[in-house]
């Protein structure tokens, strides 16, 4: 069971939680079976993630806004993460994992995805 409590929904679809006295946005990270980013949209910057540890981009690689470059992308809801998981299975025949994740800060978001400078994987779903 998670060791945090849901505190509110902010903006549109972004869920927040309080953990150890600090409020974070929650997202859903879809990864390959070997815990790497998917490399969609021809992204050459593949990141390897670890469970329950923060992964932060260097500040010189952080770019606010909707540009594909300069952030770590997550789904804003579990249903959107499942859609991405199904897409990877159907288009690339690739199995994936979904993790409920804490977000360092939101650099951009829309109704289905968000961009952040850092992420901490919590529980696998």
C-alpha positions as CSV (number, residue, x, y, z in Angstrom):
1,X,0.0,0.0,0.0
2,X,1.2,3.5,-0.7
3,X,2.5,5.6,2.1
4,X,0.9,8.9,1.0
5,X,-2.6,10.4,1.0
6,X,-4.4,12.0,-1.9
7,X,-5.0,15.7,-1.0
8,X,-6.5,17.3,-4.1
9,X,-6.9,17.6,-7.8
10,X,-5.2,20.7,-9.2
11,X,-5.6,22.3,-12.6
12,X,-7.5,19.9,-14.9
13,X,-6.7,16.3,-14.4
14,X,-3.6,16.4,-12.2
15,X,-3.8,14.5,-9.0
16,X,-1.7,15.6,-6.0
17,X,-0.6,13.8,-2.9
18,X,1.2,14.7,0.3
19,X,4.2,12.7,1.2
20,X,6.4,13.5,4.2
21,X,4.8,16.9,4.5
22,X,5.4,17.9,0.9
23,X,2.8,18.0,-1.9
24,X,3.6,16.3,-5.2
25,X,1.7,15.8,-8.5
26,X,1.2,12.2,-9.4
27,X,1.6,10.7,-12.9
28,X,1.9,7.3,-14.5
29,X,5.2,6.4,-16.1
30,X,5.2,3.7,-18.8
31,X,8.6,1.9,-19.2
32,X,10.1,-1.0,-21.0
33,X,10.6,-4.3,-19.1
34,X,14.2,-3.3,-18.5
35,X,13.1,0.0,-16.8
36,X,13.9,2.3,-19.7
37,X,12.0,5.1,-21.3
38,X,10.1,4.2,-24.5
39,X,12.0,6.4,-26.9
40,X,8.8,7.6,-28.6
41,X,8.8,10.5,-31.1
42,X,12.4,9.5,-32.1
43,X,13.7,10.5,-28.7
44,X,17.4,9.6,-28.5
45,X,17.7,10.3,-24.8
46,X,16.8,7.0,-23.2
47,X,16.7,7.2,-19.5
48,X,17.0,4.2,-17.1
49,X,14.8,4.4,-14.0
50,X,15.1,2.8,-10.6
51,X,12.2,2.1,-8.2
52,X,11.6,4.5,-5.4
53,X,14.6,6.8,-6.4
54,X,14.4,10.3,-7.9
55,X,15.6,10.6,-11.5
56,X,16.2,14.2,-12.4
57,X,17.4,15.8,-15.6
58,X,20.4,18.1,-15.4
59,X,19.2,21.7,-15.3
60,X,20.8,22.5,-18.7
61,X,18.5,19.8,-20.2
62,X,15.2,21.1,-18.8
63,X,13.0,23.0,-21.2
64,X,9.6,24.1,-20.1
65,X,6.7,24.0,-22.5
66,X,5.3,21.4,-24.9
67,X,8.6,20.7,-26.9
68,X,9.4,17.0,-26.9
69,X,12.9,17.9,-25.7
70,X,13.8,18.9,-22.2
71,X,11.7,16.8,-19.9
72,X,10.4,13.4,-18.8
73,X,6.9,12.6,-20.0
74,X,4.2,10.8,-18.0
75,X,0.6,10.0,-18.5
76,X,-1.8,12.1,-16.3
77,X,-4.1,9.2,-15.6
78,X,-3.9,5.4,-15.4
79,X,-6.3,5.1,-18.3
80,X,-4.0,7.1,-20.5
81,X,-1.0,5.0,-19.4
82,X,-2.9,1.9,-20.3
83,X,-3.7,3.3,-23.7
84,X,0.1,3.9,-24.2
85,X,0.8,0.4,-23.0
86,X,-1.7,-1.0,-25.5
87,X,-0.2,1.1,-28.3
88,X,3.3,-0.2,-27.5
89,X,2.0,-3.8,-27.6
90,X,0.0,-3.4,-30.8
91,X,2.4,-1.3,-32.8
92,X,5.8,-2.6,-31.6
93,X,4.9,-5.9,-29.9
94,X,6.6,-4.6,-26.8
95,X,5.5,-5.3,-23.2
96,X,5.7,-2.4,-20.8
97,X,5.3,-1.6,-17.1
98,X,3.3,1.2,-15.5
99,X,4.4,2.9,-12.4
100,X,2.5,5.4,-10.2
101,X,5.0,8.2,-9.9
102,X,5.7,11.4,-8.1
103,X,6.5,14.4,-10.3
104,X,9.3,16.9,-9.4
105,X,7.6,19.9,-11.1
106,X,5.2,20.2,-14.0
107,X,6.8,21.9,-17.0
108,X,3.8,21.3,-19.3
109,X,0.6,19.2,-19.3
110,X,-2.5,18.6,-21.3
111,X,-5.4,16.2,-20.9
112,X,-3.4,13.1,-21.4
113,X,0.3,13.7,-20.6
114,X,2.7,15.9,-18.6
115,X,6.3,16.8,-18.8
116,X,8.5,17.2,-15.7
117,X,12.2,17.6,-14.8
118,X,12.2,14.7,-12.4
119,X,10.3,11.6,-11.4
120,X,10.2,9.1,-8.6
121,X,8.6,5.7,-9.4
122,X,6.4,4.4,-6.6
123,X,4.3,1.3,-7.1
124,X,4.1,-0.8,-10.2
125,X,0.5,-1.1,-11.4
